[in-house]
Amino acid sequence: MFSNYEKPKAGLFIKPFPLSPMNMTTHITRTTRALRALRAAAAGFIMTASLAAAPAGEDPAHWRLSETPATVIINPAGDLATGRAYQGTPNIVASATGRRVFAIWYGNGADDDDHKGQGHAWECTDNYVMAAYGDARLDFGNNRVRIVIRSPHKRLVRCFDPCGWREPSGRVWLAWCQSTGEYDFHCRYFEKKNAQWSRHGSTWGIYTDDPDAPEPKWSAPRRLFDGNMINDPTFLKDGTGLYPVCQFIMKDIQDMHSMKEGAGAWISRDGFNFEQIGNIRFPDSRYAEHMFVEKNDGSIWCVGRREPGEMRLQRWSNAQKRFINLFKPTDGIVEAVSTDGGRTFGPSTFSKIPGIGSRTYIARLKSGNLLLMKSWANDELWLAGKPKFGDGPKPQRRAVVAYISKDDGKSWEGGYYLFDVRKTTVPTDKKFTQYPDGSQAVTGENDGFIYIIWDYSRFDEPEIHAAKLTEDDILAGKIVTKGSIADAIVNKGPKTEKPPAEI
């Protein structure tokens, strides 16, 4: 079910028409005509929906190439065993003991003439997924890639947006999305079909039941569900897995498939069979990148990504005689709450937590506290209880910060800077840091340690970083625990690259 927008907060998501004696008649006339047109369109839609032609680019014979299982290469050799000049969007999953840590990310795109005109040209059908094995000391084997996951339809199907998680049983999953590239994320169609999304992408995964083994045995790839899952599932008190699966919103295409687009909620009780039970349409959110948390009262809190630069939410100001923006440059996080297990959600609202349009991580720790990791967004104002930053451009992705909540998300403490390049980079470069993810060990000598990953400088000598921290470290804003590790390089790609033929 989609989000409920029928009772928005005062003025939120509404752009009122400023009425005056001179324009009231015109406004009423236009409204009447619009209502008649809507009734006619609705009637026509009901009669002809089943006969409607697919949008340009909807070639089933092509997008179904992404339904072929990817090739999983264990211990690759040559160029496949090294990082790429473009790589990022990492995820991390630790075994229950924390003795083995899996880092997974994707890369191998190219901003060249073959992708001219595409938004995010590095994100294309050249992409494939890489994974590395680490230990409790965050030794990832001298930059070595241990798994490569790529489609047998090279340069026709991209493997991207990987995710790793551990089930309560200890089973570890590594997953990724597969899609052909008919469209870019700005809804533009490309004849070469080498862009980012087909509208029919799906998530696939492999798993191991012995993650601490020197050479874990991985299952064959399994198709899990329609759509893209870039963030970890959460496991509810009753053992049900709640999976945050996104169908990218293609705002310039309106058809029956559009009903599936948004921040989906899927469940599984055995880790193998999945059912979609809910969906949210966050405003100005092409890619929701959402996560779920079960609150102490049993409700489901969904936190997602919004693009503050879309500038769509406005209201009329009589004082200023113009439309003014209702959003702040740090209104980059949206949220919604479900009281029925994720089947329906209440209104989508801007979160009090500031964001800039990047992935946010939130999860329940073994202690019962919540862990929040995000891009810095003038957080000092938020922590002080002051209004969000309201003027000028939104902050860039120059720092990644972690916080702890002891009261179920009502307030946040700490402020551990995982990575901060605000003073060492300039606004015109692409030396961004972003996309934190975490996984906590829950038994043995590493019990309570949180393994964290993020990326830096995706487009030029890209680096995948990791840390090993405790709640005490995050609350103190510095390392205070023996055995904690502030920063380790998982993988570093080269400065420039022309992809070798075999890649």
Secondary structure by P-SEA (a helix, b strand, c coil): cccccccccccccccccccccccaaaaaaaaaaaaaaaaaaaaaaaacccccccccccccccccccccbbbbbcccccccccccccccbbbbbbcccccbbbbbbccccccccccccccccccccccbbbbbbbccccccccccccbbbbbcccccccccccccccccccbbbbccccccccccccccccccccccccccccccccccccccccbbbbccccccccccccbbbbbccccbbbbbccccccccccccccccccbbbbbbccccbbbbcccccccccccccbbbbbccccbbbbbbccccccccbbbbbccccbbbbcccccccccccccccccccccccccccccccccbbbbbbccccbbbbbbcccccccccccccccccccccccccccccccccccccccccccccccccccccccccccccccbbbbcccccccbbbbbbcccccccbbbbbbbbcaaaaaaccccccccccccccbbbcccccccccc
